[in-house]
Amino acid sequence: MSIIVATWNAARTLERCIDSIRVQQFTEWELLIADGESTDQTVDIIRRHQSTVAWWQTKKDAGIYDAWNQALPHAQGNYICFLGADDFFASSTSLAELFEAIGDEQYDLVTSRGIIFNPDTDKEYQFGSAWNYNRIGRRMVVCHPGLLHHHSLFQSHGSFDSSYRIAADLEFLLRLPSTVSTLDVPKVSVRIEAGGVSRKNVLKRLAEQRAILASCERYGPFRARLVWLDKLWRYPIARWLDISH
């Protein structure tokens, strides 16, 4: 398994992320870190954990998805997951539970659950569900940090479109056909600290999602606008209730 992490000035949380990987009972993993020329202590932390990191670089990039794309050619695992520097595995058994469920089978996507938590308020909520081809787009039904992608998907369907800065993971998933083989493991595998780029910039994220859906054959401009309007009125209510939006 390949774990890809994009970093930029992530010194506050990166070590927590790396530590959660190092303690995994499942040990057939490699860690790849693409850093965007951090100016804090991020690179020092990477160097300190260099024996744990299979590949890393620090160079200017065009955002998270460009960083992921730069790491992808170096990934050797059958499965790939993408963690943010402020994400971390929920327990030392997270990967073992996923791969125990996979067994000897092979799937294109393996879904699990995540918990978003706010360290300032102690509030948290669980999100994510099984892959649903018909719902993806109307909702980001999966927990992306807790999603395992089979390596072959990127060979068949290309990498992330880095012209999108917030929702290119959605654009990639919309490219996948209805025939992808999937496995759902209904267990919490990751914890995600509130404050990531997609959660900080909700209105920009919704606008980008609308553009993505408009360019998707399954949706088109009209349906994309309907989905955008539906999410737009839900957002202030979700924010007021402090729930997932």
C-alpha positions as CSV (number, residue, x, y, z in Angstrom):
1,M,0.0,0.0,0.0
2,S,1.2,3.5,-0.8
3,I,0.2,6.4,1.4
4,I,0.6,9.8,-0.3
5,V,0.7,13.0,1.8
6,A,0.9,16.5,0.3
7,T,2.4,19.1,2.7
8,W,2.9,22.9,2.8
9,N,3.8,24.5,6.1
10,A,2.4,21.5,8.0
11,A,4.8,21.4,10.9
12,R,2.0,21.6,13.5
13,T,0.3,18.3,12.4
14,L,2.7,16.3,10.1
15,E,4.4,14.4,12.9
16,R,1.1,13.2,14.3
17,C,0.2,11.9,10.8
18,I,3.6,10.1,10.4
19,D,3.4,8.6,13.9
20,S,-0.1,7.2,13.1
21,I,1.4,5.4,10.0
22,R,4.5,4.1,11.8
23,V,2.4,2.3,14.5
24,Q,0.2,0.4,12.1
25,Q,0.0,-3.3,12.7
26,F,-0.3,-3.8,9.0
27,T,3.3,-3.2,7.8
28,E,3.2,-3.5,4.0
29,W,3.0,0.2,3.4
30,E,5.2,2.9,2.0
31,L,5.0,6.7,2.7
32,L,5.5,9.3,0.0
33,I,5.5,13.0,0.8
34,A,5.3,15.8,-1.7
35,D,6.1,19.1,-0.1
36,G,5.4,22.5,-1.7
37,E,8.5,24.3,-0.5
38,S,7.4,24.8,3.1
39,T,8.9,27.7,4.9
40,D,8.3,26.4,8.4
41,Q,9.8,23.2,10.0
42,T,7.9,20.8,7.8
43,V,11.0,19.7,5.8
44,D,13.0,19.3,9.0
45,I,10.3,16.9,10.2
46,I,10.4,14.9,7.0
47,R,14.2,14.6,7.2
48,R,13.9,13.5,10.8
49,H,11.6,10.7,9.7
50,Q,13.6,9.9,6.5
51,S,14.0,6.2,7.4
52,T,10.2,5.9,7.4
53,V,9.7,7.8,4.1
54,A,10.1,5.8,0.8
55,W,10.1,9.0,-1.4
56,W,9.9,12.7,-0.8
57,Q,10.6,16.0,-2.4
58,T,10.2,19.7,-1.7
59,K,9.5,21.9,-4.7
60,K,7.0,24.4,-5.7
61,D,3.7,22.9,-6.9
62,A,0.3,24.1,-8.0
63,G,-1.6,22.8,-5.0
64,I,-2.6,19.6,-3.3
65,Y,-3.6,17.7,-6.5
66,D,-0.4,18.7,-8.4
67,A,1.6,17.4,-5.4
68,W,-0.3,14.1,-5.4
69,N,0.3,13.8,-9.2
70,Q,4.0,14.3,-8.7
71,A,4.1,11.5,-6.1
72,L,1.9,9.0,-8.0
73,P,4.6,7.8,-10.5
74,H,6.7,6.8,-7.5
75,A,4.0,4.8,-5.8
76,Q,4.6,1.0,-5.8
77,G,1.7,-0.2,-3.8
78,N,-1.3,-2.1,-5.2
79,Y,-3.5,0.3,-3.3
80,I,-3.0,4.1,-2.8
81,C,-4.6,6.4,-0.3
82,F,-4.2,10.1,0.1
83,L,-3.9,11.7,3.5
84,G,-3.8,15.4,4.4
85,A,-1.0,16.4,6.7
86,D,-3.7,17.1,9.3
87,D,-5.3,13.7,8.9
88,F,-4.1,10.6,10.7
89,F,-5.1,6.9,11.1
90,A,-7.7,6.4,13.8
91,S,-5.9,3.5,15.5
92,S,-3.0,1.2,15.1
93,T,-5.3,-1.4,13.6
94,S,-6.9,0.8,10.9
95,L,-5.0,-0.6,7.9
96,A,-5.0,-4.2,9.3
97,E,-8.8,-4.1,9.4
98,L,-9.1,-2.8,5.9
99,F,-6.7,-5.4,4.5
100,E,-8.3,-8.2,6.5
101,A,-11.6,-7.3,4.8
102,I,-10.0,-7.2,1.4
103,G,-8.4,-10.7,1.9
104,D,-7.3,-12.3,-1.3
105,E,-9.7,-10.3,-3.5
106,Q,-9.0,-7.3,-5.6
107,Y,-11.2,-4.2,-5.7
108,D,-11.0,-0.9,-7.5
109,L,-12.1,1.1,-4.5
110,V,-12.3,0.3,-0.8
111,T,-14.4,2.7,1.3
112,S,-14.3,3.3,5.0
113,R,-15.4,6.0,7.4
114,G,-13.8,9.1,8.8
115,I,-14.3,11.3,11.8
116,I,-13.9,15.1,11.4
117,F,-13.1,16.7,14.7
118,N,-12.6,20.3,15.9
119,P,-9.9,20.5,18.5
120,D,-11.2,23.9,19.6
121,T,-14.7,22.8,20.4
122,D,-14.3,19.0,21.0
123,K,-17.1,18.5,18.5
124,E,-16.8,15.7,16.0
125,Y,-18.9,13.7,13.6
126,Q,-18.6,10.6,11.4
127,F,-18.9,10.8,7.7
128,G,-18.5,8.6,4.6
129,S,-20.5,5.7,3.2
130,A,-20.2,3.0,0.6
131,W,-19.5,3.9,-3.0
132,N,-22.6,4.8,-4.9
133,Y,-22.1,5.6,-8.6
134,N,-25.5,7.3,-9.0
135,R,-25.0,9.6,-5.9
136,I,-21.4,10.7,-6.5
137,G,-21.6,14.3,-7.6
138,R,-24.8,15.1,-5.8
139,R,-23.0,14.3,-2.6
140,M,-19.4,13.4,-1.9
141,V,-20.6,10.1,-0.6
142,V,-17.2,8.7,0.3
143,C,-14.6,9.7,2.9
144,H,-11.7,10.4,0.6
145,P,-8.9,10.1,3.2
146,G,-10.3,6.7,4.1
147,L,-10.6,5.6,0.5
148,L,-8.2,3.0,-1.0
149,H,-7.7,3.4,-4.8
150,H,-6.3,0.4,-6.7
151,H,-3.2,1.5,-8.5
152,S,-4.7,0.4,-11.9
153,L,-7.3,3.1,-11.7
154,F,-4.7,5.8,-12.3
155,Q,-3.2,3.8,-15.2
156,S,-6.6,3.5,-16.8
157,H,-8.2,6.9,-16.0
158,G,-5.3,9.3,-15.6
159,S,-4.3,11.4,-12.6
160,F,-6.0,14.3,-10.9
161,D,-6.9,17.4,-12.8
162,S,-4.8,20.0,-11.0
163,S,-6.6,22.9,-12.6
164,Y,-9.1,22.3,-9.8
165,R,-7.7,23.4,-6.5
166,I,-10.3,22.1,-4.0
167,A,-12.4,19.3,-5.5
168,A,-10.2,17.4,-8.1
169,D,-10.8,14.2,-6.1
170,L,-14.5,14.5,-7.0
171,E,-13.6,15.1,-10.7
172,F,-11.5,12.0,-10.7
173,L,-14.2,9.8,-9.1
174,L,-16.7,11.0,-11.6
175,R,-14.5,9.7,-14.4
176,L,-14.8,6.2,-13.1
177,P,-17.3,3.8,-14.8
178,S,-20.3,2.2,-13.2
179,T,-18.5,-1.1,-13.4
180,V,-15.8,-0.4,-10.8
181,S,-15.6,-3.1,-8.2
182,T,-15.9,-1.9,-4.7
183,L,-15.8,-3.0,-1.1
184,D,-17.2,-1.1,1.9
185,V,-15.6,-1.6,5.3
186,P,-18.0,0.3,7.7
187,K,-15.3,1.1,10.2
188,V,-13.6,4.4,11.1
189,S,-10.1,4.4,9.6
190,V,-9.1,8.0,9.8
191,R,-9.5,11.2,11.8
192,I,-9.5,14.5,10.0
193,E,-8.9,17.8,11.7
194,A,-11.5,20.5,10.8
195,G,-9.8,23.3,8.8
196,G,-8.5,21.6,5.7
197,V,-8.7,23.5,2.4
198,S,-12.0,22.1,1.3
199,R,-13.6,22.7,4.7
200,K,-12.2,26.2,5.0
201,N,-13.4,27.4,1.6
202,V,-16.9,26.0,1.4
203,L,-18.3,28.5,-1.1
204,K,-15.3,28.1,-3.4
205,R,-15.6,24.4,-3.1
206,L,-19.3,24.5,-4.1
207,A,-18.4,26.7,-7.1
208,E,-15.7,24.3,-8.2
209,Q,-17.9,21.3,-7.7
210,R,-20.5,23.0,-9.9
211,A,-17.9,23.6,-12.6
212,I,-16.9,19.9,-12.4
213,L,-20.5,18.6,-12.6
214,A,-21.2,21.0,-15.5
215,S,-18.4,19.4,-17.5
216,C,-19.4,15.9,-16.6
217,E,-21.6,14.1,-19.3
218,R,-23.8,12.6,-16.5
219,Y,-24.8,16.0,-15.2
220,G,-24.2,18.9,-17.6
221,P,-24.7,22.6,-16.8
222,F,-28.4,22.5,-15.8
223,R,-28.2,19.6,-13.4
224,A,-25.0,21.0,-12.0
225,R,-26.8,24.3,-11.2
226,L,-29.6,22.4,-9.4
227,V,-27.1,20.4,-7.3
228,W,-25.3,23.7,-6.5
229,L,-28.5,25.4,-5.4
230,D,-29.4,22.4,-3.3
231,K,-26.1,22.5,-1.5
232,L,-26.1,26.3,-1.2
233,W,-29.2,26.5,0.9
234,R,-28.1,23.6,3.1
235,Y,-24.7,25.1,3.9
236,P,-25.8,27.9,6.3
237,I,-28.1,25.5,8.2
238,A,-25.3,22.9,8.5
239,R,-22.9,25.6,9.6
240,W,-25.4,26.8,12.2
241,L,-25.9,23.3,13.5
242,D,-22.1,22.6,13.3
243,I,-22.6,19.4,11.2
244,S,-21.1,18.1,8.0
245,H,-21.6,20.4,5.0
